[in-house]
Amino acid sequence: MKKRLATVLSMMTTLLLGLTCTAGAAEKPNVAILATGGTIAGSAASDTATTGYKAGALGIDVLINAVPEIRNYANVTGEQIASLDSKDMSDAVWLKLSKRVNELLAQKNVDGVVITHGTDTLEETAYFLNLTVQSRKPVVITGAMRPATAISADGPMNLLNAVRLAACPAAHDRGVLVCLNDQIDSARNVTKAHTTSLAAFNSPLGPIGCMNDGTPTFYNMAARKHAGHTEFDARNLSSLPYVKIIYGHANDDALFVDAAVRAGVRGIIYAGTGNGSIHKDAESALARASEAGIIVVRSTRVGGGTVIPAEQSYIDAGFLDGDSLSPQKCRILLQLALTKTTSRSRIQKMFHEY
Ligand code: SIN
């Protein structure tokens, strides 16, 4: 009953706060910007180079000072959490970032957080935070497809828009948001869908809103449990359970499944064909893994749609369904689920709730 009342109150707050946000409030909000590296902080040898640059070369102060307009919307502070090419993102940096975001948002005088990040694993960090941030205040992740030194770099406008969004009361209680190229996506649904285009991000279930000439405008809600409504807490964790993804393909076999089992994984995400279908030779190996207590989750390499119960043999083997999460997001949810329980029914429920 209490829970239902809290949900209704939270929805009413969102409605009262409106679906858009305009600049010019009397008192500017305080937004903390945390930098982790990426192309948005990338530096190339020439202003026409859009590959072959060093990601994460520029510090947060350089990024903030390049966009003085940010200060029209918020009082900002900058902090360097890491200086990574995001392909090298680690559980250790996630834990550090999650702890810092939680610390900052627990402070009365912090209204929102922006994180600058490489685009390659941006969606994974966004989802990890969506599952581990205890606050409903806005958290926005942004990045860039062109290095800061390029002609027509996209980073400055993306950073400005991310700050506008984090400073906007309408962004309250929408889960972690991803904002690039004038689009607002929810952490759960967004994925990088193009290798080089400025319009690199896409949500197969639809974006949550957009930046209309700099004004955040929302059209959809984040329906699944998200930041501020989560049972996962990374604040006291120093590591995460070992979970690997195995990519299904024609002529697959047991090689990688058996290797993962020998390496001591606690969970395997199988990025299957179609509706999470598994090659028969890999399936036998996964059934043995499942029998040995390893949690196996069926996901799909398709890039859209929901993995739903299919073959009876999958059910008999105790394989779980990854719902509409991509394999890389299934991995994160399973890592966090395994910090709470090894019960398959509880973990399956989490896949239907988050
Ligand atoms: C990275 O992910 O750090 C490099 C690529 C990018 O930011 O676009």
Residues whose N, C-alpha, C, O or C-beta is under 5 A from the ligand:
A	BS01	SIN	G38 T39 I40 A55 L84 D85 S86 K87 H117 G118 T119 D120 T121 A144 M145
